[in-house]
Amino acid sequence: MSTRAVRKSFKRHSYTQNWNEFSSVNFKQLNQNNKEKLGIAIGKAIAKNLIISFEEINIKMEKIDA
């Protein structure tokens, strides 16, 4: 595979868009194009060994008797 082919492949996933246009409080309100962009961004983050979680975190601390 040539370097030129790799560059074209990479560019197909590069987007320029204002954050206010892209961000949304509710994922269900996003149009299909933005859902795909978000999926690609999450996939890249996972590939870079980052952790993304949409689960609510609940940390319980037990009382310690001294």
N, C-alpha and C positions, 0 to 999 in steps of 0.2 A: 504494500500500500504506500502510495506516495505521500509526502508531507502536504501537498496541495489538497489531496482528498480529505486528510484529517482536518485541515483548517476549515474546509467547507462544511464538514460534518459538525464541527464545533460551532460554527457561526449559525447554523440552523436553530440552535437552542439559545442564542443570545437575543435578549429583548431590551428595548429601551422604552420605559414607561414611567410616568409620574407615580410616586408612591400613593398619593391620594386617590388616583384612578384605580390602582391595583388593590389596595387594602380594603377589607370589608369586615364588619363585625360578625356577620353571619355568612358562613361558607355557602349555605343554600342560596343566597342572593347573588352569588357570583355567576357570571355567564360561563359557558362551557370553555371558552378560550382562556379565561383567567383561572379556571379550575385546573386546566392542563398546565399552565405556567406555574401554578402553585405546586402541583405534583412534581414537576421537573425540579423546582427549587428544593423541595423536600428531599427528592432523590439525590441531588447533588450534595446536600448537607449530610445525608446518611453516608454517602460514599466518602465523604471527608472525615468520617468517624465522629460526627457530632450527634448528639441525642436530641430528638424532637419528641415531645409528648403533648398530647391534647387531653390527657387525663388530669382530673383535679387531684392535687396532692393533699393528703390528710396525714399529718404527723401527730401521733399521740404520745404524750410524755407521761410516764407513770410517776406517781409520787414516791419519793425515796425517804424512808424513815431512817433518821440518823441515830 
